[in-house]
Amino acid sequence: MDNLFIKFALLQALWLVLAIAGTGLAYLILSLPLRRHERARFFLDLLETGLKQGRSAEQSIVSLVQTGDTSLGVRFHLVGAWIETGLRLGQALDRVPHFLPPRINAMLKVGEEIGDLAKVLPACRRQLQDGASQSRGAVNYLIVAAFVLTPIAPAVFLGLAVFVFPKYVMILQDMGAGLPALTQFVLGTAHQFGAVLVGVMGLIYLAALVYLSGPRLRKWLVPVWDAVAWRVPWKRKRMQRDFSAMLAALLDNGVPEEKALQLAGESTANRVFRRRTEAAVGELRAGTPLTVALQRLDDSGQFQWRLANALQSRGGFLTALNGWLEALDAKAFQQEQAAAHTITTGLVIFNGLIVGTLIAGIFLALIALIDAGVKW
């Protein structure tokens, strides 16, 4: 009795440890975008405070590094170490590419090029709002991965189809009874269903890997990543938001239209967007008005007429375009959440159909077996 109690207590302790470990892992996974963006927000606060005190970005970073503060992590100290060797901020960020999100890196380089980092900080902060939306979407995917498409689901399905159903078939054949049509269908397509389950489960875990890797994976898949990002509606909306905010800030700062357009395209850190920006710059050089050249970057036409109105406004481009930036942000959030709910709902329904078909096949085989036993 004592040994049984000890085994039970050990099992309970093991279950508790696994539950705590699983909860901690889920927290780490879901909070990754928020933690990345919080680190970037802290860094931007540091830059802004230093600029207000009349210090350069490099001086602010080096002064904090020398205090030994570990709040921003090891990569911040690596950036500071590169700056101490004589590099500028943009050059140091290139040496530590995973410290900040790629678009913030690109925006800070633009601010460095025009000689006024303070002008690009609002656009950088706006980009940091995306972490909450990404985390909400990840919650839906995590629930599906944990409770619907677990690794054991295909194994159970194939195990029943390979080891359980054939026994029913043998018994029914011995009794001279026929096999139900649905059971025959399940038996005939068991391996295909199992392969589909494995494939869908693999896609879910691949998406989890992409989510966890963040900017690291992008470094190896830049052309593919940028092309996919351009075609994902909410990512394209956010690129347009960042581009619009940067272009407005540059125009307000007196940067010529051609240069402002080029720098704003570079701030998106996306090759597809940059190519379209270069084409727009070519049209601008050929004498096309800025509002017409921007059609390559916004098919809806809303940005053009908003920018045309901003040209006649006395409050500045950024002030005039605030409504457009907020609309893009809201639309991107709506599209990302709608996609997350649609995908997860579809996966739950798909999984339910497969499980329901399997259970129906089992029960029909049992009913046929009982009928055959009564007649036999």
URSUL-V763338 format. One record per residue. N is the residue number from 0. PSI is psi in whole degrees, 0 to 359 (999 if undefined). Layout:
n->{N & N}
psi->{PSI & PSI}
This chain:
n->{0 & 1 & 2 & 3 & 4 & 5 & 6 & 7 & 8 & 9 & 10 & 11 & 12 & 13 & 14 & 15 & 16 & 17 & 18 & 19 & 20 & 21 & 22 & 23 & 24 & 25 & 26 & 27 & 28 & 29 & 30 & 31 & 32 & 33 & 34 & 35 & 36 & 37 & 38 & 39 & 40 & 41 & 42 & 43 & 44 & 45 & 46 & 47 & 48 & 49 & 50 & 51 & 52 & 53 & 54 & 55 & 56 & 57 & 58 & 59 & 60 & 61 & 62 & 63 & 64 & 65 & 66 & 67 & 68 & 69 & 70 & 71 & 72 & 73 & 74 & 75 & 76 & 77 & 78 & 79 & 80 & 81 & 82 & 83 & 84 & 85 & 86 & 87 & 88 & 89 & 90 & 91 & 92 & 93 & 94 & 95 & 96 & 97 & 98 & 99 & 100 & 101 & 102 & 103 & 104 & 105 & 106 & 107 & 108 & 109 & 110 & 111 & 112 & 113 & 114 & 115 & 116 & 117 & 118 & 119 & 120 & 121 & 122 & 123 & 124 & 125 & 126 & 127 & 128 & 129 & 130 & 131 & 132 & 133 & 134 & 135 & 136 & 137 & 138 & 139 & 140 & 141 & 142 & 143 & 144 & 145 & 146 & 147 & 148 & 149 & 150 & 151 & 152 & 153 & 154 & 155 & 156 & 157 & 158 & 159 & 160 & 161 & 162 & 163 & 164 & 165 & 166 & 167 & 168 & 169 & 170 & 171 & 172 & 173 & 174 & 175 & 176 & 177 & 178 & 179 & 180 & 181 & 182 & 183 & 184 & 185 & 186 & 187 & 188 & 189 & 190 & 191 & 192 & 193 & 194 & 195 & 196 & 197 & 198 & 199 & 200 & 201 & 202 & 203 & 204 & 205 & 206 & 207 & 208 & 209 & 210 & 211 & 212 & 213 & 214 & 215 & 216 & 217 & 218 & 219 & 220 & 221 & 222 & 223 & 224 & 225 & 226 & 227 & 228 & 229 & 230 & 231 & 232 & 233 & 234 & 235 & 236 & 237 & 238 & 239 & 240 & 241 & 242 & 243 & 244 & 245 & 246 & 247 & 248 & 249 & 250 & 251 & 252 & 253 & 254 & 255 & 256 & 257 & 258 & 259 & 260 & 261 & 262 & 263 & 264 & 265 & 266 & 267 & 268 & 269 & 270 & 271 & 272 & 273 & 274 & 275 & 276 & 277 & 278 & 279 & 280 & 281 & 282 & 283 & 284 & 285 & 286 & 287 & 288 & 289 & 290 & 291 & 292 & 293 & 294 & 295 & 296 & 297 & 298 & 299 & 300 & 301 & 302 & 303 & 304 & 305 & 306 & 307 & 308 & 309 & 310 & 311 & 312 & 313 & 314 & 315 & 316 & 317 & 318 & 319 & 320 & 321 & 322 & 323 & 324 & 325 & 326 & 327 & 328 & 329 & 330 & 331 & 332 & 333 & 334 & 335 & 336 & 337 & 338 & 339 & 340 & 341 & 342 & 343 & 344 & 345 & 346 & 347 & 348 & 349 & 350 & 351 & 352 & 353 & 354 & 355 & 356 & 357 & 358 & 359 & 360 & 361 & 362 & 363 & 364 & 365 & 366 & 367 & 368 & 369 & 370 & 371 & 372 & 373 & 374 & 375}
psi->{318 & 320 & 322 & 318 & 319 & 317 & 318 & 317 & 321 & 320 & 319 & 319 & 320 & 317 & 319 & 318 & 316 & 321 & 317 & 318 & 319 & 320 & 317 & 319 & 318 & 320 & 315 & 319 & 311 & 330 & 2 & 307 & 321 & 320 & 322 & 315 & 328 & 321 & 318 & 321 & 319 & 318 & 317 & 322 & 319 & 314 & 315 & 317 & 317 & 319 & 322 & 332 & 4 & 13 & 153 & 166 & 319 & 318 & 320 & 317 & 313 & 321 & 322 & 324 & 320 & 340 & 344 & 13 & 130 & 12 & 324 & 2 & 181 & 322 & 327 & 319 & 330 & 319 & 314 & 322 & 320 & 322 & 322 & 339 & 356 & 3 & 153 & 170 & 311 & 320 & 320 & 321 & 328 & 326 & 339 & 72 & 339 & 6 & 316 & 157 & 147 & 320 & 326 & 321 & 312 & 320 & 318 & 325 & 322 & 316 & 323 & 323 & 323 & 355 & 19 & 90 & 329 & 332 & 333 & 351 & 320 & 320 & 322 & 316 & 324 & 326 & 334 & 353 & 351 & 342 & 321 & 318 & 318 & 321 & 322 & 317 & 322 & 329 & 316 & 314 & 323 & 319 & 316 & 316 & 324 & 323 & 348 & 298 & 61 & 157 & 337 & 342 & 309 & 324 & 317 & 315 & 310 & 324 & 316 & 317 & 328 & 322 & 327 & 307 & 319 & 330 & 317 & 317 & 315 & 317 & 316 & 321 & 321 & 327 & 355 & 19 & 155 & 156 & 131 & 148 & 319 & 322 & 319 & 320 & 316 & 317 & 320 & 335 & 16 & 315 & 325 & 316 & 316 & 318 & 320 & 317 & 316 & 319 & 314 & 317 & 320 & 320 & 320 & 314 & 332 & 318 & 323 & 322 & 318 & 319 & 317 & 322 & 329 & 227 & 341 & 315 & 327 & 327 & 326 & 341 & 40 & 306 & 314 & 316 & 314 & 320 & 318 & 317 & 323 & 329 & 346 & 119 & 314 & 329 & 321 & 321 & 320 & 326 & 318 & 322 & 311 & 320 & 315 & 317 & 318 & 317 & 317 & 318 & 320 & 317 & 320 & 333 & 3 & 13 & 135 & 150 & 315 & 313 & 319 & 319 & 317 & 315 & 322 & 323 & 320 & 332 & 344 & 345 & 39 & 125 & 320 & 315 & 322 & 321 & 319 & 324 & 319 & 322 & 320 & 322 & 320 & 319 & 323 & 320 & 332 & 1 & 4 & 136 & 153 & 317 & 329 & 320 & 332 & 357 & 334 & 341 & 350 & 102 & 337 & 336 & 356 & 321 & 324 & 311 & 331 & 320 & 324 & 320 & 324 & 330 & 333 & 0 & 149 & 356 & 359 & 156 & 314 & 319 & 318 & 332 & 3 & 318 & 320 & 318 & 317 & 324 & 318 & 318 & 314 & 319 & 320 & 317 & 315 & 315 & 320 & 317 & 322 & 319 & 318 & 315 & 321 & 315 & 313 & 321 & 317 & 320 & 321 & 316 & 317 & 313 & 321 & 321 & 318 & 314 & 318 & 320 & 318 & 313 & 318 & 319 & 320 & 313 & 324 & 322 & 320 & 318 & 317 & 322 & 318 & 315 & 318 & 324 & 321 & 316 & 328 & 999}
